[in-house]
Amino acid sequence: MIQSCDVFVDAQGIIYSTDYNGGLSVIEYLG
């Protein structure tokens, strides 16, 4: 698991997460 520092979830359930290495992950919640 990447240790993340910022997490934002929009109204459509899309998760934006930034890690300490400066990367951005965009994750869609399907559940």
ABEGO torsion letter per residue (X at the ends): XBBBABBBBBAAGBBBBBBAAGBBBBBBBAX
